[in-house]
Amino acid sequence: MPNPLAPELEFDTTTVQLLSEANLALGQLAGLGQMLPNPHMLIGPFLRREAVLSSRIEGTLATEEELLLFEASPSKEPKTPDVREVANYVKALEYGLARIKELPVCLRLIREIHARLLEGVRGAERRPGEFRQIQNYIGQRGQPIEQAHFIPPPVPEMNQALEDFERFLNAPNELPFLVQLALIHYQFEAIHPFVDGNGRIGRLLILLLMCERGPLPKPLLYLSAYFEQNRDAYADHLLRVSQAGAWSEWIRFFLKGIAEQSRDAVHRSQQLLDLWKEYRRKMQTVRASALGLQLVDELFSTPALTIATAAKILDVTFLSARHNIQKLVNAGILKEATGRKRNRVYIALEILNILAPRRNQ
């Protein structure tokens, strides 16, 4: 049973230094986001990368290319069944980002997002959009509760913990915002209020709170790459808070992740912006119309296109859309990814390569 937030904290020199580094790196990323030529640029590719990596932590395996192919042709049964779960993560996050413009982050919003996360996929029978009414636990599959790695609070205590959690979410607080985020993430994972999907919702909440409360005007920072890369340490730090109140160690781990992933996002964003400029130069060299340049811009929101999608975006005929896509193929910007004669999907592989996890991730 987690104690209500906030605990008594002491900030040593190391923690203060990490907090300063995290705020600086986050500020650089926020500044870059404000300078993007298109307000929606880069958001889609980063969001899909997060969906893949956050789902990977839960053992769900799908690539960004598989996700894009499924989104472009949702009527086609994906080769990898897990793709639907990853696509739902994208939908849940997009819904949350739109919803926080009219509703603060609260238990109601969390339930709404959870409903979209589990809609029509594995776990859909596990009360999507509803808090659990049974005891759950974290352990190996088939392992009895007596041997569980972690046991969240029983349902009555869980309900009280959720009330306290929501109160902390929306009460005035003098703690540094990033420290608040670290506390909130631990508390949600410790309460574990859903039968399924708790880890993904907990990671998704980090971004929603960042965007809702101002330090990050655009959703460009995601911590799943850091948590996935340091999976054992991540789980151990959370457990140590529960077992021994090791808040300082968890907060330092969390702040280090904010700094690392902010710098990583700045680096990848700059690479993507350089690629965008290169693509526009290519199209101008071959004297492409404004429609071709518009398609280039669209790729940096969604790096996959069908001819039908291009026709809708450009408001042109199917024939004209096919002609403009072929120009991007000839320029080496797009590559047909399905091998089909009909309902083809074209992907900007260089964009995906920039977003690919590094070797140590």
C-alpha positions as CSV (number, residue, x, y, z in Angstrom):
1,M,0.0,0.0,0.0
2,P,1.8,3.1,-1.1
3,N,1.8,6.1,1.2
4,P,0.1,9.2,-0.1
5,L,2.2,11.7,-2.0
6,A,4.3,13.7,-1.4
7,P,7.0,12.1,0.8
8,E,9.6,14.1,2.7
9,L,12.5,14.6,0.3
10,E,16.1,15.8,0.8
11,F,17.9,17.1,-2.3
12,D,21.6,16.4,-2.2
13,T,24.1,18.0,-4.5
14,T,23.9,15.1,-7.1
15,T,20.1,15.4,-7.3
16,V,20.2,19.2,-7.7
17,Q,22.8,18.8,-10.5
18,L,20.8,16.2,-12.3
19,L,17.7,18.4,-12.0
20,S,19.5,21.3,-13.5
21,E,20.8,19.2,-16.4
22,A,17.4,17.7,-17.0
23,N,15.7,21.2,-17.1
24,L,18.4,22.5,-19.4
25,A,18.1,19.6,-21.9
26,L,14.3,19.8,-21.7
27,G,14.5,23.5,-22.4
28,Q,16.6,23.0,-25.5
29,L,14.1,20.5,-26.8
30,A,11.2,22.8,-26.1
31,G,13.0,25.6,-27.9
32,L,13.6,23.4,-30.9
33,G,9.9,22.4,-30.9
34,Q,8.9,26.1,-31.1
35,M,11.1,26.7,-34.1
36,L,9.6,23.9,-36.3
37,P,8.4,25.2,-39.6
38,N,5.2,23.1,-39.3
39,P,3.6,22.8,-35.8
40,H,2.7,19.1,-36.5
41,M,6.1,18.3,-38.0
42,L,8.1,15.4,-36.3
43,I,5.3,14.7,-33.8
44,G,3.9,11.7,-35.7
45,P,7.3,9.9,-36.2
46,F,8.3,10.4,-32.6
47,L,4.9,9.3,-31.3
48,R,5.1,6.1,-33.3
49,R,8.6,5.4,-32.1
50,E,7.3,5.7,-28.5
51,A,4.4,3.4,-29.2
52,V,6.8,0.7,-30.4
53,L,9.3,1.1,-27.6
54,S,6.7,1.4,-24.8
55,S,4.9,-1.8,-26.0
56,R,8.3,-3.6,-26.3
57,I,8.7,-3.2,-22.6
58,E,5.5,-5.3,-22.1
59,G,6.8,-8.0,-24.5
60,T,4.8,-6.7,-27.5
61,L,7.0,-7.0,-30.6
62,A,6.4,-4.9,-33.7
63,T,8.5,-2.6,-35.8
64,E,7.7,1.0,-36.8
65,E,7.5,-0.1,-40.5
66,E,5.0,-2.8,-39.6
67,L,3.0,-0.2,-37.6
68,L,3.0,2.2,-40.6
69,L,1.9,-0.5,-43.0
70,F,-1.0,-1.4,-40.7
71,E,-2.1,2.2,-40.2
72,A,-2.0,2.7,-44.0
73,S,-4.0,-0.5,-44.7
74,P,-6.0,-1.3,-41.5
75,S,-8.3,-3.7,-43.4
76,K,-5.3,-6.0,-44.1
77,E,-4.5,-8.5,-41.4
78,P,-1.0,-7.7,-40.1
79,K,1.7,-10.3,-40.3
80,T,2.6,-9.5,-36.7
81,P,-0.5,-9.7,-34.4
82,D,1.1,-7.3,-31.9
83,V,0.8,-4.5,-34.4
84,R,-2.8,-3.8,-33.4
85,E,-1.7,-3.2,-29.8
86,V,1.0,-0.8,-30.8
87,A,-1.5,1.0,-33.1
88,N,-3.9,1.4,-30.2
89,Y,-1.1,3.0,-28.1
90,V,-0.8,5.6,-30.9
91,K,-4.6,6.2,-30.8
92,A,-4.6,6.4,-27.0
93,L,-1.8,8.9,-26.9
94,E,-3.3,11.0,-29.7
95,Y,-6.7,11.0,-27.9
96,G,-5.0,12.1,-24.6
97,L,-3.1,14.9,-26.3
98,A,-6.3,16.2,-27.8
99,R,-8.4,15.7,-24.6
100,I,-6.0,17.6,-22.3
101,K,-7.0,20.8,-24.1
102,E,-10.5,20.5,-22.5
103,L,-10.0,18.2,-19.5
104,P,-7.1,18.2,-17.0
105,V,-5.2,15.0,-16.3
106,C,-7.5,13.1,-13.9
107,L,-8.9,9.6,-13.2
108,R,-11.6,10.2,-15.7
109,L,-9.1,11.0,-18.5
110,I,-6.9,8.0,-17.5
111,R,-9.9,5.6,-17.8
112,E,-10.8,7.1,-21.2
113,I,-7.3,6.6,-22.5
114,H,-7.2,3.1,-21.1
115,A,-10.4,2.2,-23.0
116,R,-8.7,3.2,-26.3
117,L,-5.5,1.3,-25.4
118,L,-7.3,-2.0,-25.0
119,E,-10.0,-1.6,-27.6
120,G,-10.3,-4.7,-29.7
121,V,-7.0,-6.3,-28.8
122,R,-5.5,-8.8,-26.4
123,G,-6.7,-7.8,-22.9
124,A,-9.9,-6.3,-24.3
125,E,-11.8,-8.7,-22.0
126,R,-10.0,-7.2,-19.0
127,R,-12.3,-4.3,-18.4
128,P,-11.0,-1.6,-20.7
129,G,-11.6,1.9,-19.3
130,E,-12.5,0.5,-15.8
131,F,-10.4,0.2,-12.7
132,R,-9.9,-3.3,-11.5
133,Q,-12.2,-5.0,-9.1
134,I,-9.9,-8.0,-8.3
135,Q,-6.5,-8.3,-6.8
136,N,-3.7,-8.3,-9.3
137,Y,0.1,-8.9,-8.9
138,I,3.3,-8.8,-10.9
139,G,5.2,-12.0,-11.4
140,Q,6.0,-14.7,-13.8
141,R,3.2,-16.2,-15.9
142,G,1.5,-19.0,-14.0
143,Q,3.2,-18.1,-10.7
144,P,1.0,-18.0,-7.6
145,I,0.4,-14.7,-5.8
146,E,2.5,-16.0,-2.8
147,Q,5.6,-15.9,-5.1
148,A,4.8,-12.6,-6.8
149,H,7.5,-10.0,-7.4
150,F,5.1,-7.2,-6.4
151,I,1.5,-7.1,-5.0
152,P,-0.4,-3.8,-5.5
153,P,-3.0,-2.7,-2.9
154,P,-6.3,-4.6,-2.6
155,V,-9.3,-3.0,-4.3
156,P,-10.7,-1.0,-1.3
157,E,-7.2,0.4,-0.5
158,M,-6.6,1.0,-4.2
159,N,-9.7,3.2,-4.5
160,Q,-8.5,5.3,-1.6
161,A,-5.0,5.5,-3.1
162,L,-6.5,6.6,-6.4
163,E,-8.4,9.4,-4.6
164,D,-5.2,10.6,-3.0
165,F,-3.4,10.3,-6.3
166,E,-5.9,12.5,-8.1
167,R,-5.8,15.0,-5.3
168,F,-2.0,15.2,-5.6
169,L,-2.2,15.5,-9.4
170,N,-4.2,18.7,-9.3
171,A,-3.2,20.4,-6.0
172,P,-0.8,23.3,-5.8
173,N,2.8,22.0,-5.3
174,E,6.1,23.6,-4.6
175,L,8.2,20.6,-5.7
176,P,10.1,21.0,-9.0
177,F,7.9,19.8,-11.8
178,L,10.2,17.0,-12.9
179,V,10.4,15.7,-9.4
180,Q,6.6,15.7,-9.2
181,L,6.6,13.6,-12.5
182,A,8.9,11.1,-10.9
183,L,6.6,10.8,-7.9
184,I,3.5,10.5,-10.0
185,H,5.0,7.8,-12.2
186,Y,6.0,5.7,-9.3
187,Q,2.7,6.1,-7.5
188,F,0.6,5.1,-10.5
189,E,2.7,2.0,-11.1
190,A,2.5,1.1,-7.4
191,I,-1.3,1.4,-7.3
192,H,-1.5,-0.6,-10.6
193,P,-5.2,0.2,-11.0
194,F,-6.0,-1.7,-14.1
195,V,-6.0,-5.4,-14.8
196,D,-3.9,-4.8,-17.9
197,G,-2.0,-1.9,-19.5
198,N,-0.7,-0.2,-16.4
199,G,2.9,0.2,-17.6
200,R,1.9,1.7,-20.9
201,I,-0.6,4.1,-19.3
202,G,2.0,5.1,-16.7
203,R,4.5,6.0,-19.3
204,L,1.9,7.8,-21.4
205,L,1.0,10.0,-18.4
206,I,4.5,11.4,-18.3
207,L,4.1,13.0,-21.7
208,L,0.5,14.2,-21.1
209,L,1.5,16.0,-17.9
210,M,4.5,17.6,-19.7
211,C,2.4,18.9,-22.5
212,E,-0.5,19.9,-20.2
213,R,1.6,21.9,-17.8
214,G,3.8,23.8,-20.2
215,P,7.5,22.7,-20.0
216,L,7.1,20.9,-23.4
217,P,4.8,22.6,-26.0
218,K,5.0,19.7,-28.4
219,P,5.1,16.0,-27.7
220,L,8.7,15.3,-28.6
221,L,10.0,13.7,-25.4
222,Y,9.4,10.0,-24.5
223,L,11.1,8.0,-21.8
224,S,10.3,4.5,-23.0
225,A,13.6,4.2,-24.9
226,Y,15.4,4.9,-21.6
227,F,13.3,2.6,-19.5
228,E,13.6,-0.2,-22.1
229,Q,17.4,0.3,-22.3
230,N,17.6,0.2,-18.5
231,R,14.8,-2.3,-17.9
232,D,16.2,-4.1,-14.9
233,A,17.3,-0.9,-13.2
234,Y,13.9,0.7,-13.9
235,A,12.0,-2.1,-12.2
236,D,14.5,-2.3,-9.3
237,H,14.3,1.4,-8.6
238,L,10.5,1.3,-8.4
239,L,10.6,-1.8,-6.2
240,R,13.2,-0.2,-3.9
241,V,10.8,2.8,-3.3
242,S,8.1,0.3,-2.2
243,Q,10.4,-1.8,-0.1
244,A,12.7,0.8,1.5
245,G,11.4,4.3,0.6
246,A,14.4,4.8,-1.8
247,W,13.0,8.0,-3.3
248,S,16.2,9.8,-3.9
249,E,17.7,7.0,-6.0
250,W,14.5,6.7,-8.1
251,I,14.3,10.5,-8.6
252,R,18.0,10.6,-9.8
253,F,17.4,7.7,-12.2
254,F,14.3,9.5,-13.6
255,L,16.0,12.9,-14.0
256,K,18.9,11.2,-15.8
257,G,16.4,9.7,-18.2
258,I,14.8,13.1,-18.8
259,A,18.2,14.6,-19.6
260,E,19.4,11.8,-21.8
261,Q,16.2,11.5,-23.8
262,S,15.8,15.2,-24.3
263,R,19.3,15.4,-25.8
264,D,18.6,12.4,-27.9
265,A,15.3,13.9,-29.2
266,V,17.2,17.2,-30.0
267,H,19.8,15.2,-32.0
268,R,17.2,13.2,-33.9
269,S,15.0,16.3,-34.5
270,Q,18.0,18.1,-36.0
271,Q,18.7,15.1,-38.3
272,L,15.1,15.0,-39.4
273,L,15.1,18.7,-40.1
274,D,18.3,18.4,-42.2
275,L,16.7,15.5,-44.1
276,W,13.5,17.6,-44.7
277,K,15.6,20.4,-46.2
278,E,17.5,17.9,-48.4
279,Y,14.2,16.4,-49.6
280,R,12.8,19.8,-50.5
281,R,16.0,20.7,-52.4
282,K,15.7,17.4,-54.3
283,M,12.1,18.2,-55.4
284,Q,12.9,21.7,-56.3
285,T,15.8,20.5,-58.5
286,V,13.5,18.2,-60.5
287,R,11.0,21.1,-60.7
288,A,8.3,19.3,-58.8
289,S,5.1,21.2,-58.3
290,A,3.9,22.6,-55.0
291,L,2.0,19.3,-54.6
292,G,5.3,17.3,-54.4
293,L,6.6,19.7,-51.7
294,Q,3.4,19.3,-49.8
295,L,3.8,15.5,-49.8
296,V,7.4,15.9,-48.6
297,D,6.1,17.9,-45.6
298,E,3.4,15.3,-44.9
299,L,6.1,12.5,-44.7
300,F,7.5,14.3,-41.6
301,S,4.2,13.9,-39.9
302,T,3.4,10.4,-41.2
303,P,6.3,8.6,-43.0
304,A,4.0,6.3,-45.0
305,L,1.5,7.1,-47.8
306,T,-0.9,5.4,-50.1
307,I,-2.1,6.9,-53.3
308,A,-5.6,7.3,-51.9
309,T,-4.2,9.1,-48.9
310,A,-2.1,11.4,-51.0
311,A,-5.1,12.2,-53.2
312,K,-7.1,13.2,-50.1
313,I,-4.2,15.3,-48.7
314,L,-3.6,17.1,-51.9
315,D,-7.3,17.3,-52.9
316,V,-6.5,15.9,-56.4
317,T,-7.5,12.9,-58.5
318,F,-6.1,9.4,-57.9
319,L,-4.1,9.7,-61.2
320,S,-2.5,13.0,-60.1
321,A,-1.6,11.6,-56.7
322,R,0.0,8.6,-58.2
323,H,2.1,10.9,-60.5
324,N,3.3,12.9,-57.5
325,I,4.1,9.9,-55.4
326,Q,6.1,8.4,-58.4
327,K,8.2,11.6,-58.4
328,L,9.2,11.0,-54.8
329,V,10.0,7.4,-55.6
330,N,12.2,8.5,-58.5
331,A,13.9,10.9,-56.2
332,G,14.8,8.1,-53.8
333,I,12.5,9.6,-51.0
334,L,9.8,6.9,-51.0
335,K,10.0,3.2,-51.5
336,E,7.1,0.8,-52.1
337,A,7.0,-1.5,-49.1
338,T,4.2,-4.1,-49.9
339,G,5.1,-5.6,-53.2
340,R,1.5,-5.6,-54.1
341,K,0.0,-4.4,-57.4
342,R,-2.9,-2.7,-55.7
343,N,-3.3,-0.9,-52.4
344,R,0.4,-0.1,-52.3
345,V,2.1,1.6,-49.4
346,Y,5.1,3.9,-49.8
347,I,7.4,4.5,-46.9
348,A,10.2,7.1,-46.3
349,L,12.8,4.7,-44.9
350,E,15.4,7.3,-44.2
351,I,13.0,8.9,-41.7
352,L,12.6,5.6,-40.0
353,N,16.4,5.0,-39.9
354,I,16.9,8.3,-38.0
355,L,14.3,7.2,-35.4
356,A,15.6,3.6,-35.1
357,P,16.9,2.7,-31.6
358,R,20.6,3.0,-31.2
359,R,22.6,-0.2,-30.7
360,N,22.6,0.0,-26.9
361,Q,18.9,0.6,-26.9
